[in-house]
Amino acid sequence: MAKLVYYLRVIDRLLGSLVLLLMVAVVVLQVVLRALATAIPMPTIDTIELAQYFLIFIVFVSAAYTARKGEHIAMLEFKEKLPAKVRLVIDVLVYAVATVVFGLIFYSALRSIIINYQSVTPALGIPFPIFFFPTAFGFLLLTIEYGLKTLCLLLSKNLRLQEIFALQPKGD
């Protein structure tokens, strides 16, 4: 279990970084090609679609990394004024609800992929399951991350679970 959590945490960070690099390269390449070939007055739909795909990938796959780092929007000033037990209850409720909601979105994304498995995108003809994969994968990672946070809060005396949750890839 600990190794699985560790590798999932490495994957989200590496994939997010790699796809960001690819997106920047595609956009820069398009700008350079447009500057060299004045016959193309606007960006081709192919590179726009590819850049959109990369952006979707970055947002959804990197969301778990952002959640793990605690960088999502939070009302900390209000919460810090509450008693410790009330904060714990709020944290458990928020993490549990987030786990359920992200799990439902993952399930819906998976169903959407299955239902539309024969569809393709208009410009590049990318199969729909490939185009929609980052959404499903990102919400799976979010479900796991918030599920672990919920379990850690509920079983705060379970040191093994806390060790798994605290396991961070190098460089985090």
HUVEN-V291174 format. One record per residue. PSI is psi as a letter, one per 40 degrees, with the letter a starting at -180 (999 if undefined). OMEGA is omega in degrees with one decimal (NA if undefined). Layout:
BEGIN
psi = [PSI	PSI]
omega = [OMEGA	OMEGA]
END
This chain:
BEGIN
psi = [d	d	d	d	d	d	d	d	d	d	d	d	d	d	d	d	d	d	d	d	d	d	d	d	d	d	d	d	d	d	d	d	d	d	d	d	g	e	e	g	d	i	i	i	d	d	d	d	d	d	d	d	d	d	d	d	d	d	d	d	d	e	d	d	d	d	d	d	e	f	e	i	h	i	g	d	d	d	d	d	e	i	i	d	d	d	d	d	d	d	d	d	d	d	d	d	d	d	d	d	d	d	d	d	d	d	d	d	d	d	d	d	d	d	d	f	d	e	i	i	i	d	d	e	f	h	h	d	d	d	d	e	d	d	d	d	d	d	d	d	d	d	d	d	d	d	d	d	d	d	d	d	d	d	f	e	e	g	d	d	d	d	d	d	d	e	h	h	i	i	e	999]
omega = [-178.5	-179.9	178.3	178.5	179.8	-177.4	175.4	179.6	175.4	-176.8	-176.2	179.9	-178.7	179.3	178.1	-179.6	-179.4	-178.4	174.3	177.2	178.5	-179.6	178.5	-179.8	179.6	-178.9	178.6	178.5	178.9	179.8	179.3	179.8	177.7	179.8	-178.9	-177.6	-177.6	177.9	178.4	-174.8	-179.2	-179.8	179.0	-178.4	-178.8	-178.3	176.5	179.8	179.1	177.9	176.7	178.9	179.6	178.9	176.7	-179.3	-178.5	-176.4	-173.2	-178.1	-179.5	-178.5	179.6	177.4	178.8	178.4	-179.5	-179.1	-180.0	-175.6	175.1	179.2	179.5	178.3	-173.4	-177.9	179.4	-176.1	-178.6	179.1	-179.1	175.8	-175.3	-178.8	178.4	177.1	179.3	178.6	179.4	179.4	179.6	179.9	-179.3	-178.9	179.3	178.6	178.2	178.4	-179.6	-178.3	179.3	175.9	177.3	178.1	175.5	179.5	179.6	178.5	178.3	177.5	179.0	177.4	-178.5	-178.6	-175.7	-173.4	-179.2	-178.5	176.3	177.8	-173.0	-171.4	-174.5	-177.8	177.2	177.4	-176.6	179.3	178.3	-178.9	-176.6	-178.7	-178.7	179.0	-179.3	-177.9	179.2	179.4	171.6	178.6	177.8	178.3	178.7	-177.3	-179.5	173.9	177.1	178.0	179.5	180.0	179.5	179.2	-179.3	-177.3	-172.5	178.5	179.5	-174.1	-179.7	179.1	178.0	177.5	178.9	-178.1	-177.5	-177.4	-177.5	173.6	178.0	178.7	177.8	NA]
END
